[in-house]
Amino acid sequence: MNHNLRSDADAIIKASLQAVLPDEAVQRALKDYQPVGGRTILIAAGKAAWQMANAAVRTLGHVDAGVVVTKYDHVMGEIPGVTCYEAGHPVPDENSFAATQAALAAVSDLTPQDTVLFLLSGGGSALFESPKIPGGELQDITSQMLASGADIVEMNTIRKRLSNVKGGRFALTCAPAKVLSIVLSDILGDPLDMIASGPAYPDASTCAEAVSIAKKYDLKLSDAAWKLLEEETPKELTNVTTQITGSVRELCAAAAAKCRELGYEPVLLTDMLSCEAREAGSFLASILKTHAGEGKKLAFLAGGETVVHLTGKGKGGRNQELALAAAPGIAGLRGAAVFSFGSDGTDGPTDAAGGYADCTSMKAFAEKGIDVFAVLKENDAYHALKEVDGLIMTGPTGTNVNDIAVAMLNPA
């Protein structure tokens, strides 16, 4: 491993994450909030739910009741007046269903004077769920979509129609109370009806689109599920105000600023990366090869979210696979490194945030007897990167605004 490059990568990761933590954003969103005589009920769902809820309660002083549902190992302590649940992601589990029922109970029998403070972040599609079909069938459909390579918009178009809370239905349940929705965006372009499947936002997708997606990926659905795909979702909500508090654009801007501080010339390639993880890794490696002879310190940034088509049964995530796929292309390329990480601190069903590879990685893999191409076929990037200290480990960060990949050149 090139320790100078890895040190720069770690500094960029740390600075980027610090800039998109939700505390300040939630405080800003609530600075003018004034209850209008009724109760304030806090519901927070997503990977950043605990952090957002904690910031909200500290800002407001108290809430009258509250429910947090977040990913396992993401609750970092008690929050006064709030019950915290941990549940399954990316596939919902029984704890997802139980926590969501607790949230629905908390917003029942509200009045027009009451306010539901709804704090939403990525991961909410799995964590915040009350299915219209048996839970086991929903889990199977979710697994089918994850394995198919369907993008997040396609997945959420399906999930909305199989749920009692998605696609604006949660906001309808809260009526006649008002809903103040504060959102951390984890979807490119910030489509509010798709973030966590839009529990408190009118749905722009159609039944025809849902049916088309199910057929495109040859999803195995029951007759009941097919029928639900043809039931329309709410297209108008009159009791909701929504604010976006963070997105991948801020993550990219923070990374660029730190690159510049470290002496790199940052180049933002895109903040809407959406392709196969392996293709992204190979592409970033090819960019470094193109610019390798210029003698400059360069950093190419790509924010967004890639996908993985599963071909094996290994352990990994899209960011780890991206970094591993870049390794062959930068082998021996002086001062080259590619790393990618998820802002939430978890990449796929692993404890790693992402992966790192540099110009020395292929040699290190060879010394360990690791065939990178076989590993990619088996989707086992986690174990391969672990062998060469190529995992990025941040732990849960409390935020979730997509991923960022950085390709660096430091010829010196």
Summary of the structure (lengths in Angstrom):
residues: 412
radius of gyration: 21.6
end to end distance: 15.4
largest distance: 68.2
contacts: 1600
relative contact order: 0.14
helix: 41%
strand: 20%
